[in-house]
Amino acid sequence: MIATLLFAILSCLYSLAKEPVRTIGPTSLRPANPETIPLPWPPNRFSADTIPSPPDLLSPDQENEKIKTSATLHGYIKNMPSLSFGNRIDSAEFLNLFHNRINFKLQFPRQLSFKMEMRNRVFAGSQVRKSPGLATSLKQDDGFMDLAWVPASSSSMAWQTNIDRLSLNWYNEKWDLTIGRQRINWGIHNTWNPNDLFNTFNFLDFDYEERPGSDAVRIQYSPKPMQTIEAAWKVGRNGKDHVAAMLYRFNKKGYDWQLIGARYINDWVAGIGWAGGIRDFGFKGEASYFHPSKNFSDTAGTLSFSTGLDISLDKEWYLSASYLLNSSGNNKAGFLGSGFVYSPTARTLLPLRHSFFFQGMKAFTPILSANAGIMYAPGGANVLLFFPSLQYSLAENWELAFFSQHFFGDLDGYKALGHNIYLRVKWNF
């Protein structure tokens, strides 16, 4: 099978590595798990997800003398049974999701590296039988490279293999170049990211921590500390869905700022983002204005805007409040089944015009934490979504987690529209 062959190849390459990869350059700050609430925005933070290397690191030339070709291989295995039902639990449908991820990286001399990451997912249960088109949809890959397969499927099971990272990277003190399938994360806000033109994701999909990748070319240039200029071009399938954008990131008066100009599919885009603090609160926001490129003078554009405050309190409490505006949205938008039926884009993160999100997290002990989120869209259907979760560390590299999603709205009377309940066991290796 394709997945088995890839795993065998990666394992062989990993066994050849004689020393670990030494990381140089930007370090990710975005949390590995979207259910783990990020801390308030640090003062003078360099960017949405990167900071400069610590000053005591060796220079790239000195470090390069010590680096030989080496490899790392890691990932996780998850199993997550779930139930979905409407007003009555006796109508519940069952789905079991087995999820394996493999992350492989080769580090070469001269600051060159190769990355390949893939995930295998096996869906089984009555929900698969109720979704006859599931296997076909899992074969679809919207990128320039078709890297999604369904090695096996039946009326009640579907197995998907998908490569969502496949790239080459080179960097030095000022330049960073990446070619291939990669994550280009220009988002700043914790919940909604109008500036994330390349990798828009559905924030209800909590089980995909890594988020989608884009088939793109990305160049980053840092002329001086706290300043970055980026250019990226995403290649769409069959000549469609191209995204070409430039970003300028800088720090001014204790705030990190970014300015964006782009051609996004069929729109011209101007964007801005910021991150800083107001007293003890973290304060972040993003805005992108989309205007159709055709009939520019006599068509209306769309403003996608998000902002919010967050704070860490004593006794391991974390609280946040967020707002999203979609100027072309409609708060009368309804539901189908147990959730929104939509494919989010940077232009339309939600079909609703006004949305509010409130979130709270409490760490009871180092191994036990709880999280709860409420999203409300006033007017129209008065949409309300409630997302509680509980996470417990069973042992080193083992985690047990409970999640649920509850949907309410005014459709022929205010009532529950659907419930999803999940139990997940995860092992990291």
PyMOL commands that set and color helices and strands:
alter all, ss='L'
color gray80, all
select helices_A, chain A and resi 2-16+60-66+89-91+126-129+134-139+237-239+296-298+314-316
alter helices_A, ss='H'
color red, helices_A
select strands_A, chain A and resi 70-85+93-108+112-124+148-154+157-171+175-182+214-224+227-234+243-252+255-264+267-278+281-292+302-313+317-326+354-365+368-377+383-395+398-410+414-428
alter strands_A, ss='S'
color yellow, strands_A
deselect
rebuild
show_as cartoon
